[in-house]
Amino acid sequence: MKDLLGLKDVSGQEIRRILDEAFRLKKEVLEGSKKDSCLSGKSVITLFYENSTRTRLSFELASKYLGATAANIAASGSSVAKGETLIDTAKTIDRMAADIVIIRHSASGAPHLISRYTKAAVVNAGDGMHEHPTQALLDLMTMQEKKGRIEGLRVAIVGDVKHSRVARSNIYGLHKMGAEVVLAGPSTLMPADLEAMGVKTYCDVDRAVYGADVVMGLRIQLERQKKGLFPTVREYHKFFGIDERRLKLAAPDAIVMHPGPVNRGVELSADVIDGPQSVICDQVTNGVCIRMAVLKMLAER
């Protein structure tokens, strides 16, 4: 494939290839080998129209670990602030002979649009409420690493599903790898088309978490709170937050995940975040390795 725009159109076999390569690269990184030459002579541009810490930094580190020449464009400091359109930006980047463009944008479909105007491989680092494929891939990697498998797992995803590109990419990826997905959250934060995607939905978090092998919290986007989608963060945590009591309903060896950043005491209680079942820090490490694998495989196309 030329681009990685989402997991909806990526096969289970392709996902497995990415995971296998990421595990191989992780072994090298942990052994101290952080300088590979497979992207030597290649240029990687990160184009972020939204704020980011984990995704942006991990992509930048991944490209440098693989020997690429990396450049970053922030919308606030570029010609976008002067009115330049996304298409014009894409054409400009194309004329500079970039090999890979990594884009995060608030508008769903922005990576798909830019891919039509550049010969570079385009990686979707999150577009609106659509998809975030590399986040889902690192989540799959973490599940495989901690549980020894993905097929047959019961994965409970809890929180703001309606606005979550992470949830959508995880649903696509988990289904293709043979896992069962259940979702839970306030009815105001659950989209109407979920049943068509083959998932079970609950407004009762206890039912969703019961027997789960993986419990994943999603960030409540507090900037949307003014729209009255739920009463208060305190009430949200009471009815939908994952605490030690709710976690005990899951399988005894269940793992707890979150794409970050976590609103402590809202989606997850502090004792769960810092507890022995939390693999949130492992997700961050795996994010670098997954993005290394994606960049390497796209560069070899």
N, C-alpha and C positions, 0 to 999 in steps of 0.2 A: 504494500500500500504506500502511496505517496505521502499521505498525511495521517495523523491520529486526531480525528475530530470528535469522536465519541465511541462508546462501546456497543452501541445499538447495532452497528454494522460490522463489528469485529467478531470473528468466529471463536469458539471455545479453543480450537487448536492454536489459533494465533495468540490468544491470551496465555495459553500454556507455554508457548515459545518465549513470550516476554518474561513470564515468571521464572522460567528456567535460566534465562540469561541474567536476570536480576540476582538470583541466588548465586550464580557463578561470580558475578561482579562483587557481590557483598563479601564473599570469601576473600577476594583480593583486597578489598578496602580494609577489612578487619585485620588482615595480615600486614597492613601498612603500605600496600601498593596503591597509591592514590594518583598515579600519573601513568595513564595509558596513552598510546599514540594513535589510537584508531580514528580519532577525529582531527588528527594533525592536518593543517591546511584547510580545515572547514571553518566556516563562520556561523555562529549561533547568535541570534538577536532575541532578547526578551522584550516584549512589547506589552506593558501592563497599564490598562486603563482603570484598574481598581487597586486598592491597597492590598498588600500581601506580605507575609513574612516567610512562612514555611515553604510555600510553593515557589515563590520567586527565588529565594536563597538556594533551595535544593536544586532547582534547574540551573542556576548559575554555577554552583559547585559541581554538579554533574558534568556540565560542558567543559569546565576547566580540568576536572579529573581525567577527562578523556582527551585532553590536549587541544581542544578547539579554541579559536579566537572568539571571545564572548564580548558582546556589547549590549547595553541596556538602554531602553527608551522608556521614560516615564511620561505619561500623557501631559502632566502638569508642566513639564519642562521642555516640551517639544512644540512643533508647529501645530499640533492639535489644539493647543490653547489659542492659536491665532485663527482657527477656523478650518484647518486642513481636514479633509474627509478621510474616512478609513480607506476608501479605494485609492485615493491619492497617496496615502502613506504606504499602502501595499505596493503601488507602482514605483515609488521612490526606493523602497527596500529592494525590490526586484532589480532595479537598475544598478544597485550596489553589489549585485551577485551574491547575496546571502544564501546560505545553504539550508538553514533551518530557522524558522520563525516560531517563537512561543508566544502566544497571545492570551491575555485575560481581558475580558470585556463585560460590561454590564448588560449588553444587548445579546439575547439569544440568537445564535446563528452568525455572529461576527466572524469566528474563525472560518466558517464555511465560505463566507463572502470573500475574505482576504485570500483564501486559497485559490480562488479563481483568477486572481490578478498577480500571482507570483509563481515562479517555477520552484521556489524553495519549498521544502517540506514544512507543513504547518502543524503545530501541536496545540491543541485546545487546553489551556490551563484554567478553564472555567469560563463559561459564557452564560450570563444571565441566570435564568432558572432552568437551563437546558441540561448540560452535562459537565462533568469534571472527570474525564477518563483516567488520568494518572493517579488521582486520589483513590478511585475505586480499585485500580490495579495494586496500589500499595496496601490497600485494605485486604485484598485477596491474598497478597504475599504474606501479610502478617497472620491471617487465618491459617494458611497452609503451614507456616512456620510453627505456630503455637499449637495447632490442633492436629497437624499431620495430614490433613485432608481438607478439601472444600466440599466435595460431593457428600450429600447427606446431612450437612450441618443445618441446624435451625438458627437462622440469624434474625434477631429482633432489632429493628431500627425504630428509634423513638425520638419524636420531636417535631420540628418544623419541616415536615415533608413537602408541603406545598411550595416553599421557596428554595428547596434544596436540590441543587444540581448533583451533589454528592449522592443523595438517595437514588436519583434516577440512574446514574452510572452504575451504582452498586447493584441495583435491581437487574439491569441488563447483564452485568458480569456474573453475578451470583447464579442467576438462572442458567446461563450457558455453562457454568461449571458444576451444575447439579445440586445446588443448595436450595433450601426452602427459605423464603423471605416472608416475614410478618412485620407489619407496620403499626405504629400506635402514636396517637397524639390528639390534641384537641380537634374537634370537627372543623373548626375554622382554619386549621392549618393542614388539612388533608385534601388533596385535589380529588376531583370527581372521577377521574379516569383510571384510578389505581386497580380496580378489579379487572379491567381489560388487560392490565400488564401481568396478570397471573399471580397477584399477591393477596394475602389475607390482611384485612385491616381491622383494628380495634380502637375504640375510644377508652377502653379499660386497659391500662398499661400492664397490670398484673397478669391478665390473660395472655398478652403478647410475650411477656418475659418468661412465663412459666415453661420450664424445660428447655430454654434456649441455650445453645452452645456458645453463641456470641451475642452480646448486648451492645449495641452501638447508639450512642447519643448524638443528636444533631444540634448544632448551635441555634439557639433562639435569637433571631435577628432583632435585637432590642430597638433598632432604628424604626422597626415597623410597629412597635408597641403603641404608638400614637394613633394607629388605625383601629385600636380596640379589638385585636384578634384574640386576646386573652386578658383577664382582669388585671392581675399583677404578677410579677415574677415570683413572689412568695406563694401565691396560690398555684401558679404553674408548677413549682417544685413540689408542692404538696400532692398534687394530683397526677403529675406526669414526670417528675424528676426521678432519677435512679439513685436510690440510697441503699444502705446495707440491707434493710428489710426486703426491699424489692429484689435485690440481687440474689438473695437466698432462694427466691422462687425459681431462678434459672438452674441449669445443671450445675452440680458441685464444682466442676472444673471449667465453668464458663469464663470467657475473657471479656473484658470491658474495653470498648474502643470509642474514639471520638476524633473527628477530622481536625479539630482545633480551629481557632482558639476556644477554650472552654470557658463558659460563664460559671465560675465556681458557685456552688450552692443553688444553681438554677437547673441546668440539664443533669448535672451529676453532683453529688455531695462530695465534700473534700475527702472524706475517708474512703470513698470509692475511687476517686481520681488517684490518690496516693496509695491505694491498697494493693495487695499482692496480685489481684486479678486484672489490674489495669495494664494494658500494653500500649498506652498512648505514646510513650517515649520510643518504643520499638517502631511504631508507625512512622515517626519522624526519620529514624535511621533508614528504614526501608524505602521511604520516599526518595531519598537520594539515589539508591540503587535501582529502583524502578525507572526513574527518569534517566539514569545512565543507560539502562537497557533500551529504553524507547529511542533515545537520541542515536545510540549506536546502530540499532536496527534500521532506522530511517535513513541514516547516512550511508548505509550499505545497499540501499534499494537499487 
